[in-house]
Amino acid sequence: MLSDKEIRLLYGKGARISRKGSFVLVHLDLPSPQLIQDRTKEFDPNSYFFDDCPLCQMLKDGGVVIFDDSIDDDFVLEE
């Protein structure tokens, strides 16, 4: 499992970090402590990852999960 120092090197000094089981949850959108607590409590890898996705199945055992609700809803990728 990655240390807090390693996570901050990867995602920035301002990244907020929580842990649940074998997962590191990185909160890039700078949520409130309550929202971090709620996300951590509610995180369930069995419902978070898609059953029919081979990559998801590989990630189900542990790793880093990124939360970032800071992206603007009006953001559109151009084709």
Summary of the structure (lengths in Angstrom):
residues: 79
radius of gyration: 13.8
end to end distance: 37.2
largest distance: 38.8
contacts: 164
relative contact order: 0.20
helix: 35%
strand: 19%
